[in-house]
Amino acid sequence: MIGLGIETSCDETSLAIVKDGKELLSLKIFSQIDLHKPFRGIVPEIASRAHLEKINPLLSEVLEESKIGLSDLDYVAVTRSPGLTGSLMIGAQLARSIHAVYGTPIVPLCHLQAHFAVLHLEEVEPVFPVLGLLLSGGNSAIYRIPHFGKMEVVGDTMDDALGEAFDKVAGLLSLPYPGGPPIEKEASKYVPGPKEKDLLPPLLRNLEQDRVAFSFSGLKTAVSHLKAKQPELSTQAVCYHFQKTAFELVERNLKRAVSITGIKRILAGGGVLANSTLRNRLSQFADKNSLEFLSPQKKIYCTDNGAMVAALGYYLFKQGYSKSLDFTVSPVRQETYI
């Protein structure tokens, strides 16, 4: 079964062709980082125009590389939520155009779920139920996933997502945008003393023991206050303690989610999972607590991409889920299809 995946939810234009949900034939991504870098954040109008300019050339590239014609496609999977409405519309129109000409079924889907399906391109079998940990620029959440097509929120963000916090803290420290890579690089240079105390307060210290929640806006403020009170601190020290404090909350929430649900298989995805420090810490946490922790080995699969959309589309299409032209895009996530 051959599927085309289209991802245009935010600042990556990406298309991919996948066979049987697990064999990647072609993947192309155009990153808009350089377009948004002067503004230190995503500008919706710039994003949608870039998608419009790049989507057809990328389609030609994946078809040529995979040696697949549009008439050979069994389905077209496309991100319908969540994301920037103008950007989502570009991908949706391409999917509708292919359907209008070839009658190809459309599988409109939530790209948050797709972050967990991409693992099957790395030979991870779809065994359910699982906990899905999603950490990206716009989302920090833990889901219970009984099967592809349904997600139940275990814990969500109360304000800033972790990726957003990285970007804002990088701005405070005069580091480049996006903030994840430079903060990780600076933090890796710092070696704390044997008795060094935490420089930043723990997040959500008074959260009820049976509740899972993320909040990173206060951490940004704490970093600002720390720099003001102790200007002699090195950038490396601040970055180290920022990561340590943020990742401690992720670990604590995972532990609570496992306790609440009883599920010990964790799939993780999202751009923040490209952070090697976080991946190593979560792997050690899983080993210590006898959990199965799986995240993409290829960092390109952590970010938004067409391959994950095509992979999830395969499983949804096999279960009978598809649309023709009558679907809409939405900035709000869709948790249940079937």
Buried (B, 14 or more C-beta within 10 A) or exposed (E): EBBBBBBBBBBBBBBBBBBEBBEBBBBBBBBBEEBBEEEBBBBBEBBBBBBBEBBEEBBEBBBEEBEBEBEBBBBBBBBBBBBBBBBBBBBBBBBBBBBEEBEBBBBBBBBBBBBBBBBBBBEBEBEEBBBBBBBBBBBBBBBBBEEBBBBEEBBBBBBBBBBBBBBBBBBBBEBEBBBBBBBBEBBBEBEEEEEEEEBBEEBBEEBEEEEBBBBBBBBBEBBBEBBEEEEEEEBBBBBBBBBBBBBBBBBBBBBBBBEBBEBBBBBBBBBBBBBEBBBEBBBEBBEEEEBBBBBBEBBEBBBBBBBBBBBBBBBBBEEEBBBEEEBEBBEEBBBEBE
